[in-house]
Amino acid sequence: MFAAKFTAIFATLAAAATAVSAAPAVFSGAKQEIVYRPDITSPKAGDSWPAGSVQTVTWDVSDIPEEAKNHTGILLLGFIEGNSTNENLDVEHPLATEFPIIAGSAQVTVPDVESRDDYVIVLFGDSGNTSPKFTITNDDASAAPISGTSVPTSAVLPAGLPTILPLPSFTPTSSSVA
């Protein structure tokens, strides 16, 4: 009797599983993800910005898709040592936040950091895009280096972006970085 009940239950479950696995998945209104990565046009490679000065970071918005016109951005300072791809971003001190990406520029005050010639700026909107390396000069010998350590950034980065930095060649996934 037990074997008969077990066989009947198993057959019912097997039939149900077959019906479910054979049913086609139906999606209506598939969502297409638009990732917009504007080229940063300033700073340029070799530019030199004095610490404490006000500078304008610019990016190309000539090909911005309609879906990205309402995005806001964050600018972060980092540095890339040698041939590394790690951007060592200072996520605790963003240079600018919540500006419209479509503006194509944002003014920043260059932080009081040590002099070096491998700084970069990363623009986050719905992805990240990195400037060429440039120099920040600082006559203050006591200027602190930027931290560039891996820290949680969920409070800094827009929703949908990775949450840990520094990033090796930015690839937006939930586990990268960021």
N, C-alpha and C positions, 0 to 999 in steps of 0.2 A: 504494500500500500504506500509506504513512504517513497519507494522508488518510483512509483507511478506519479505521485504528486510532484516529486522533484523533476522528473522528466517533463511533465506538463508545464511547470513553472519555467524550466530552462528553455523549452521550446518557445514559450510565449516571449521571454526576454530576448531570445535569439532573433525571433521574427521582428520584434520591435526595433532592435538594434540594426537589423538589415534595412528596415524601412527608413530609419533615420539616416543611416549612412548613404542610402541610395538617393535620398531627396536632394535635389540641387539647391545650392545656396543662392538666394535671390537678394540682390542689393539694389536699392533704388536710390537714385541721385548720388552716384559715386562722387566722393570729394577729391578734388585734385589739389595736392599741396603745391603751393608756389613758394619757392625759396629765392629770395632776392639778395644778391651779394654785390652791392655797388663797389666799384673801385675807389679806394681812397686816393685823392689827388693832392692832398696836403696833410701832413708833411711829406715831402719828397725825399728820396735817398740823398743823404749828404746835408740836408738842412740842419741848422743849428739853432736851438731855441734856448734862451737864457732862463734859468729857474726864476720864478716869480713874474715872468712876463705873461701878457695875455696874447694868445695865439688863436688862429682860426683853423680848425680841422675841416677839410672839405672832402666831399665824395661826389661821384658822378650819378645823377638821377635821371639822365636823359632817356634811359630805357626802363624806368620803374613800371612794373605792371600795375594795373588798376587795383588788384587785390592787396598790394603792399603800400598803397598811398596813405593809409591811416595808421601804419605802424609807427611806434616810437622806438627810440634807440638809447643805447648806453655806450659811452666811450671809456675804455680802460687803457691805462698805461702799462706796458710790460717791457721786457727786454729779451733778446735772443742772443745767447752767447755762441760765438763761433759758428759752426755749421749745424748746430742743434736746431730742432724744430720746436722745442719747448718755448712758449711765449712768456712764461713767468709773469703772469698778470697780477696786478695789484687790484684785487676785487674788493678790498675793504675801503678803497678811496677812489671811487669812479671820478673821472674828469668831468663828465656831464651825464645827466640822466633825463629821461622822459621828454626828449626833444623829437619833433616830427622828422622821420627819415626823409620825407619828401623835401625838406628844407635844403638839403645838400650841404649844410655847414652847421657848426656849433662852435662858439667861443669857449676856450678853456684857459684856466690859469695854470701855467706850468708849475708843478709842485716843487718843493724844496728837496730835491733828491741829489744824490751824488752825480758828478759828471761822468758820462760814459757815451760811447758812440754807437751803441746797439739797441737803443730804445725803439719801441714800436707802439703804435696805437691800434687797438682793435675796436671796430665798430660792430656792436651787436644790435640787430633788429630782429629778424627771424633766423638769422645765421650770423656767423662772425666773418669779418674780413679784416685783414691785417695790412697796415701801412708798410712801406719800405723802412729799413732801419734809418734812424736819424740820431742826432746828437742833442743832448741837453747839457749845457754848461752851467757850472755853479762855482763861484769863487769862495763859497763858504766851505771850509775844510771839514766842518762838523756836520755837513748834510748827511742825512741817513739814506742808506740804500732802500729801494722799495722791497717789500717782503717777498713777493713773487712765490709764495708758498701755496700748497694745496689747501684750500679752505672751502667750506660750504658756501655756495653763492646763491642759494634759492631766494634770498632776500634782495639780491642785486640784479639778477638776470631775469628777463621776461619769461613768462610761462612757456614751457615747451623746449627751453634750451637746457643743455646739460648743467649739472650743478656742482661739479668739482673742477678746479683749475689748478695747475697750468695745463695747457693743452698741447699735445703734439699734433701738428697739422689738423686743425679743427674739422671734425666730422661729427655733425649733430646726431648723437644717439643718446639714449637714456643712460648708458653706462660709460660713455667716453668722458674724457677730460679728467665749449668749458675749458 
